[in-house]
Amino acid sequence: MFTGIVRERGRVASFDDGRLVVESTLRPEIGDSIAVDGVCLTVVEASGGTLAFDVVGETSSRVKPFGAEANLEPALRAGEPIGGHYVQGHVDSVGRVRAFDGERLTVEAPSEVMRYCVEKGSIAVDGVALTIAALDDEGTFEVALVPHTLQATTLGGKRAGDELNLEVDVLAKYVERLLGARLST
């Protein structure tokens, strides 16, 4: 589990034959989970300032391509503060930047994401825990980005058309599932 509070921006050194290598100052152990742009991956090598992950086809088919930089967050450990919100690292869908004015990011999202979006609700964008500031019936939502988020994450460099990994609040999915089961009996 993660909180969506990015600990650093790592530089993607390579992504070949399913092996992702990221330059990082994080010091995880082999087998630890790291969210890379919101994707929960397992560390398979850690040495010389790089972390390596095996990315299976199932994961690659559901997430945006890895770019030059990635938001990195180690998994939450017992006793650590939860500063963001519950993030699993299970990307629900890929969205696209419609507009960004330097403070507000407008994201086009598919209906399977929008159905879980509510104003002032939680969403993870490229692994960053954010609050939905506004949404419409046309398949977009907006998030406001504070200066620290712009500096500490890759979101400050986004442009119209860029792809984004999106993860909705897992609690909303559980509520929907439980209500659906209750209504069908």
C-alpha positions in Angstrom: 0.0 0.0 0.0 1.1 3.6 -0.7 0.0 7.0 0.2 0.5 8.9 -3.0 3.2 11.1 -1.4 6.1 10.9 -3.9 9.5 10.6 -2.3 11.6 11.4 -5.3 11.7 11.7 -9.1 13.8 9.0 -10.6 15.4 9.0 -14.1 14.5 6.0 -16.3 17.8 4.6 -17.4 16.3 1.8 -19.6 13.3 -0.3 -20.3 14.2 -3.3 -22.4 12.5 -6.8 -22.6 10.3 -6.1 -19.6 13.2 -4.9 -17.4 12.8 -1.3 -16.1 15.9 0.3 -14.6 15.5 3.6 -12.7 18.2 5.8 -11.2 17.2 6.5 -7.6 18.6 7.4 -4.2 16.1 5.2 -2.5 17.6 2.2 -0.7 15.0 -0.6 -0.8 15.7 -4.3 -0.3 15.2 -6.9 -3.0 11.5 -7.8 -2.9 10.3 -4.4 -1.7 7.5 -2.7 -3.5 8.0 0.7 -5.1 5.3 2.7 -6.9 6.8 3.9 -10.2 4.4 6.6 -11.7 1.7 4.9 -9.6 2.5 1.4 -10.7 3.3 -1.1 -7.9 6.5 -2.9 -8.9 8.8 -5.3 -7.1 12.5 -4.5 -6.7 14.5 -7.3 -8.3 18.0 -5.5 -8.2 19.3 -2.6 -6.3 22.8 -1.5 -6.7 25.0 1.5 -7.8 22.2 4.0 -7.5 19.8 2.1 -9.7 16.7 0.0 -9.1 15.5 -2.7 -11.4 12.0 -4.1 -11.8 10.4 -6.8 -14.0 7.3 -5.4 -15.8 5.1 -8.2 -17.1 2.9 -7.8 -20.2 -0.3 -7.5 -18.2 1.1 -4.4 -16.4 2.5 -2.9 -19.6 -0.8 -3.3 -21.4 -2.7 -1.3 -18.7 -0.3 1.6 -18.0 1.2 4.5 -20.0 4.7 4.0 -21.4 7.5 4.8 -18.9 9.0 8.2 -19.8 12.3 9.8 -19.0 11.4 10.5 -15.4 9.1 8.7 -12.9 7.5 9.5 -9.6 8.8 7.1 -7.0 7.3 6.1 -3.6 8.3 3.2 -1.4 5.5 1.2 0.1 4.0 2.4 3.4 5.5 0.8 6.5 3.5 0.2 9.7 3.7 3.3 12.0 4.4 5.8 9.2 2.0 8.7 8.8 -0.5 8.5 6.0 -0.2 12.0 4.5 -2.0 11.4 1.2 -4.7 8.7 0.8 -4.8 5.0 0.3 -3.2 4.1 -3.0 -2.7 0.5 -4.1 -0.4 1.0 -7.1 -3.0 -0.8 -9.3 -3.6 1.6 -12.2 -7.3 1.6 -13.3 -6.8 3.3 -16.6 -4.7 5.8 -18.6 -6.0 9.3 -19.0 -4.7 12.3 -21.0 -3.9 15.9 -20.1 -6.4 18.2 -21.8 -5.0 21.4 -20.4 -2.6 22.6 -17.8 -2.2 26.3 -16.8 0.6 25.8 -14.3 -1.7 25.3 -11.3 -4.8 23.4 -12.5 -4.4 20.2 -14.4 -7.5 19.1 -16.5 -7.5 15.4 -17.2 -9.6 13.5 -19.8 -10.5 10.2 -18.2 -12.5 7.2 -19.5 -15.9 6.5 -18.1 -14.6 3.6 -16.0 -12.6 6.2 -14.0 -15.1 9.1 -14.1 -17.8 6.9 -12.5 -15.8 6.9 -9.2 -14.8 10.6 -9.3 -16.5 13.1 -7.0 -15.7 16.7 -6.2 -13.3 16.8 -3.2 -12.7 13.1 -3.7 -9.3 11.4 -4.0 -7.5 10.3 -7.1 -3.9 9.2 -7.9 -2.4 10.7 -11.0 0.9 9.2 -12.0 1.1 8.0 -8.4 0.5 11.4 -6.8 -2.4 11.7 -4.3 -4.6 14.5 -5.4 -8.0 16.0 -4.6 -10.5 16.5 -7.4 -11.3 20.2 -7.6 -13.9 20.0 -10.3 -15.4 17.6 -12.8 -17.9 17.7 -15.6 -20.2 15.4 -17.6 -17.8 15.4 -20.6 -15.2 13.0 -19.1 -12.8 15.4 -17.5 -11.8 16.3 -14.0 -9.5 19.0 -12.6 -6.9 18.9 -9.8 -5.1 21.9 -8.3 -1.4 21.5 -7.9 0.5 23.3 -5.1 4.0 24.5 -5.7 5.6 21.7 -3.7 3.8 19.1 -5.9 4.9 20.8 -9.0 8.5 20.7 -7.9 8.6 17.3 -6.2 6.8 15.3 -8.9 6.8 15.0 -12.7 3.3 16.7 -13.0 4.8 20.2 -13.4 6.2 19.2 -16.8 3.0 17.8 -18.2 1.6 19.2 -21.5 -1.7 18.8 -23.4 -1.9 15.3 -24.8 0.5 13.6 -22.3 -0.7 10.3 -20.9 -1.3 9.8 -17.2 -1.7 6.7 -15.0 -5.0 7.0 -13.0 -6.0 5.1 -9.9 -9.4 5.8 -8.3 -10.2 5.5 -4.6 -10.5 1.8 -3.8 -13.1 2.5 -1.2 -15.5 3.7 -3.9 -15.0 0.5 -5.8 -15.8 -1.6 -2.7 -18.9 0.4 -2.0 -20.1 -0.1 -5.6 -19.5 -3.8 -5.4 -21.2 -4.3 -2.1 -24.2 -2.2 -3.1 -24.4 -4.1 -6.4 -24.4 -7.5 -4.5 -27.1 -6.2 -2.1 -29.3 -5.0 -5.0 -29.0 -8.2 -6.9 -30.3 -10.4 -4.0 
